[in-house]
Amino acid sequence: MTTTENTWAIPQTPERLYAAALFDLDGVLTPTAEVHMKAWNRMFTDYFTAHGITPEYTDADYYAYVDGKPRYDGVRACLASRGVTLPEGDPSDPAGAETVCGIGNTKNDAFAAILRDEGVSPFPGSVRLLDHLRSLGTEMAVVSSSRNAPDVLAAAGIADRFDVVVDGNVVAHEGVKGKPAPDMFELAASRLGVAGADAVVVEDALSGVAAGAAGDFGLVVGVDRGAGADALRAGGADIVVDDLEELIAQ
């Protein structure tokens, strides 16, 4: 890729041109972070109320313990914040089982119901960036902790834009470490045939920017959808934008 071909509105040098973009999904490409937040809130509010667990669950818990992490890691971390420890269980546990996996599966059922009832559309600015990068020949992958990533991509009408998707299913089936470890992003870059140093990580979650910062990536872009620009920078983002359209060179 030549310098004239690569027109991102982000810092580059002739020696380091960004050949790939590794996108988180929820909150970066689609507003499904809101759907996840609703599902987590519904599940934990019901669980905490039924078991007399205090303090009550809030959106602050989502950002602190859940956002960007594999589902069962989020369950475990949030329960631990209330001093609650449960058996791990198995991913095949039914929703409602008194295990980490059972509670996580309850959340997944809530997410699927909200997605089915309300649907999802991608952020317009994100679509414009995807169109722009496709015109440049930039390789693109989705790196999402969610096991629902394929369904979300299909519902949003953008599944055909990504040849590589590294999601929660890959984490489970291949033993890849989830965020905040950099392994998922490293695997995506490898499957695209691109060195990490030539790839840009694009994330809205604190665990996601931490994952990008922990790897040898060319740049970590934070998208502020609620986590806060200062928190994203402190967590490892090199630059922070409010909308992905800001990354298109004018």
RAPE-V967969 format. One record per helix or strand of 2 or more residues. SS is the DSSP state (a for helix, b for strand). FROM is the first residue (numbers start at 1). LEN is the number of residues. If there is no record, write none. Layout:
ss: <SS:SS>
from: <FROM:FROM>
len: <LEN:LEN>
//
This chain:
ss: <b:a:a:a:a:a:b:a:a:b:a:a:a:b:a:b:a:b:a>
from: <20:32:59:71:100:124:139:149:159:164:168:183:196:199:206:219:229:239:244>
len: <4:20:8:11:19:13:5:8:3:3:7:10:3:5:9:5:7:3:4>
//
